[in-house]
Amino acid sequence: GWMNEINGLNVLEMQLKEKLQLKDAVIVSGDSDKDAWIKKDMGKAVFSLLKKIVRPDDIFAVTGGSTMFAVAEAMKPFAFEGKNVFVPARGGIGEQVENQANTIVATMAKKTNGEYRMLFVPDLLSEASYQSIIQEPAIHEILMQIRSADIVLHGVGDAMRMAERRQASADIISALREKNAVGEAFGYYFDASGNVVHKVQTVGMQLKDLDNDKYVVTVAGGKSKGRAIASYYKQGKSDVLITDEAAAKEILRD
Ligand code: BG6
């Protein structure tokens, strides 16, 4: 029955916390690989959690992806007249428009009556262009907001699927394969032990910026992402994982 299902998820949450050494986990039932609406349920779970922790002037740094899109769609105004600012965590890393962090922060701001900034930087930058672009006052200001973000909302992807989605070159794809990349987050690719085996060069948040002042919310589900999620937790900082039952079971099976 219904109560058993709830209790079952609680047990899964405890096991998952133990396995990944997580501070907190929320599991929604189902498999988002199979049913698109499960992402919406994860989105709702993220919003319920945010309602409890967000403060009126918190800055949010947000990544792209279809999961973050669902999180944005699930947002509503918080219970205060705040001026929350939503900024993309990093510059462009090869997503189509609806899955881009720029688009997602605009939706989040609209849904919560907050504000947003967009970050327009080309996906591939030479070192020289990179150095000059980060000096641009408009870019510099956003980079400072990203660095001082209070809450980070991010997705995790399967490494090879993300590389293909970003149309990575054949060289990069074969390097990722050789190094056994399994997971991806913030444009960083990880092997099963959590070593960074490749990184997309772009401005904005770097893994080392995820310090203890930031509350990091990791949102990823689907059976196919089990190994990817586990790889992120080998090294990556996260305060809470919002996932689904299928991903949780896959992680616990290993
Ligand atoms: C991308 C992020 O936009 O979305 C990645 O840059 C993340 O870091 C990915 O892994 C997740 O996408 P999805 O569609 O599986 O939620």
Boltz pocket constraint, residues with backbone or C-beta under 6 A from the ligand:
constraints:
  - pocket:
      binder: B
      contacts: [[A, 63], [A, 64], [A, 65], [A, 66], [A, 67], [A, 68], [A, 93], [A, 95], [A, 99], [A, 100], [A, 101], [A, 155], [A, 156], [A, 157], [A, 158], [A, 162], [A, 184], [A, 185], [A, 186], [A, 187], [A, 219]]
      max_distance: 6.0
